[in-house]
Amino acid sequence: MSEEKIIPYKIYLEESEMPRQWYNMRADMKNKPAPLLNKDTLKPITFEELQPVFCDELIKQELDEDTAYFDIPQEILDFYKMYRPAPLVRAYCLEKALGTPAKIYYKFEGNNTSGSHKLNSAIAQAYYAKNQGLKGVTTETGAGQWGTALSMASSYLGLDCNVYMVKCSYEQKPFRREVMRTYGASVTPSPSTTTEVGKRILEAHPGTTGSLGCAISEAIEAAGNKEGYRYVLGSVLNQVMLHQSIIGLETKAAMDKYGIDPDIIIGCAGGGSNLGGLIAPFMREKLLGNKDYRFIAVEPASCPTLTRGKYAYDYCDTGMVCPLSKMYTLGSGFIPSSSHAGGLRYHGMNSTLSQLYADGYMEATSVEQTSVFEAAQRFARVEGILPAPESSHAIKVAIDEALKCKETGEEKTILFGLTGTGYFDMFAYQRFNDGEMSDYIPTDEEIAAGLAGLPKIDL
Amino acid sequence: MSEEKIIPYKIYLEESEMPRQWYNMRADMKNKPAPLLNKDTLKPITFEELQPVFCDELIKQELDEDTAYFDIPQEILDFYKMYRPAPLVRAYCLEKALGTPAKIYYKFEGNNTSGSHKLNSAIAQAYYAKNQGLKGVTTETGAGQWGTALSMASSYLGLDCNVYMVKCSYEQKPFRREVMRTYGASVTPSPSTTTEVGKRILEAHPGTTGSLGCAISEAIEAAGNKEGYRYVLGSVLNQVMLHQSIIGLETKAAMDKYGIDPDIIIGCAGGGSNLGGLIAPFMREKLLGNKDYRFIAVEPASCPTLTRGKYAYDYCDTGMVCPLSKMYTLGSGFIPSSSHAGGLRYHGMNSTLSQLYADGYMEATSVEQTSVFEAAQRFARVEGILPAPESSHAIKVAIDEALKCKETGEEKTILFGLTGTGYFDMFAYQRFNDGEMSDYIPTDEEIAAGLAGLPKIDL
């Protein structure tokens, strides 16, 4: 047995140690996630059927459940070098403040201008679009981080970028729009009257503050209306989770370097890409039976997809123009209450994570907004980083687990994903600082109403 | 001769390689900067006279022109580990975009929640205040970065923190206030009616949007009015520049590790602390006659302290409550036009840098706002970092120098300080994006009017 190494506050991999491949969890799953279905034929969707919507290379990644490792193209590796490796931080100060014997680590993905992990997939998707000779991409954004990331990646590669931004975020975060514009993107609040589906949603729900599901529908329609454009998505899809595996691969490489092995791995869950990316290489060990880990998905109580949703085929978008995905869902018609974690306001969940959850490989829990901001403030004051509301969901549960260790005296190693910074969430912090933050938990009736809208599919 | 090493995109020092001492340029200067004077006696100010305003240990650092290296206390080193080392970045993407043979490096200080290098001195000053048993600190902030930094450091150490924020920044950056509040600080727009000097300035200049000079006066008065409080300052003073030498020391250590030697070193200059910190160990080599470097201070054309000011004794603040400092100055009554680089709107300059400039060790240049934002946008789109308006002054001149190299074919190595991020400057970027940014250069009459207010001192 070697002596325990001194763990630095922050572990940075050398450029030579950085992962050069993405990892696809599906390759090692015995129960594969159910395939995407063509919404009209109810048959597994084909490459050709997806071609009008997505870039060819990304469709291949989306449909490939056998290849475990994908080489990362050199151009993407070069872009990654601009802001990666992301540091793995030992939360010495938080541990001390909590008085816990637990060892807490977080992978911090916020040290780039997009403010989050979203850039990992944005550059990949923009690269494949550019490589296919496309002119531009359309997308949706909730909290604004994905839109910013895609704007950055598109500007870097010389692609046009049109962003549909969930209206409540657009209004709460006027400066987000300016970051995207600085990177040359156009930004439209969603639902909008620029698309047929937007008009339809506005008619059905006048005054709606929008949702990711609506914005997705609009962005898909907009891509279809323009020659040389495709739609790209910041979460939910397996291609996105593939790109995000860079988070977990770097984390595991850094931990292996110092002989650290986490007991609990925690991530916030909206569409699932950050969580899936963080846990990917650890889940591999669990899937192969090499090691056990506790994985905890944290979702907002206002949008409790895993904890109160149903595992069923559903539309990925409100306008029902997407293929059907089997996933935990609250129903594509469920419009969550306006919350400050716009990135987690999604009715569904990535299909791979859904299958893993259904098979008991992963736990899920939901937390309320005010307690999340309390955790965020506590974290900010000792760790010096102002976290995004989304990320703070993971902080909240990491603190809870560390406090349990304090009670039991266990020296567990806790890892969580700190996906981003809250610099553009100061309206939310202001509400919190002023004591005006509210919590909303959907009633059983509201949940049931959402689920009643699930498509009736008998397979 | 060894082969040229491959330079990574980002060089991070290991924890064991991080500097453990600050460096004081004055110790190696033949012509020392002129001493601070008591404004009433016109004699060099004493330790005792400064005690009501500043913490004891900081006064010692302020007055010490002989000690070259100061040990950094362990508690401060521990805090530094939370966000340092700051990366030294090779701007490969910018070089490529410019098509220059120059090699461009920047030291990026924006990867912390305060958004800038200011935290380096904030934690030091808060530490010495706490160590002296004080209850709290007062300060001013221009762009808001110093106030945020001090709020973070104070919250970490359990000190109360009262910030006077230059009114135009307070209004342009409402969310800055919320970051400070999240860290538990109180924030007052300056000039305010909470101090006598604030009331006086408001009477003389109704409708003024304030200046750093005004806010300093208010913060000093506020510290004097409260038991157990002292005033701390984010720039201008030699103590601050001492703490900021960590920037240059880390940069030089990283460059030495890879055998890189810069030809030109560029920094933006407001009060001078970031510039002085960046150049410190390089200036040492020049002062000792070991090496030559070109140092370029970049200031806004709207507040051209070095390029159009006078080297003379002046007040550091508008309210004339501070000691007198010999420095390049536009006159403490000079209120620069409202600009988006709030951190550079200061009438004076650090005394050490002033002496070095007077002695020809350093150059200075001034640039206009719109050209600065053009450079900022250009940089953001290829390097992926959204820079602060202040930092972008250095970017503008670094790009200009790199383009000169393109003309001459010279492979110069250019180093600049990227002091911070622009996440809270989106109002400014919005003006730029909308084509509504204006430039203002003071007339000769305005400069003369400011200088006419210099105290009449015959030494």
Interface residues (C-beta under 8 A of the other chain):
Chain A: P8 Y9 K10 Y12 E14 E15 F79 K81 M82 Y83 C93 N111 N112 T113 G115 L119 M152 S155 Y156 P174 F175 E178 V179 R181 T182 Y183 G184 Q377 A380 R381 V382 E383 G384 I385 L386 T421 Y423 F424 M426 F427 Y429 Q430 F432 N433
Chain B: P8 Y9 K10 Y12 E14 E15 F79 K81 M82 Y83 C93 N111 N112 T113 G115 L119 M152 S155 Y156 P174 F175 E178 V179 R181 T182 Y183 G184 Q377 A380 R381 V382 E383 G384 I385 L386 T421 Y423 F424 M426 F427 Y429 Q430 F432 N433
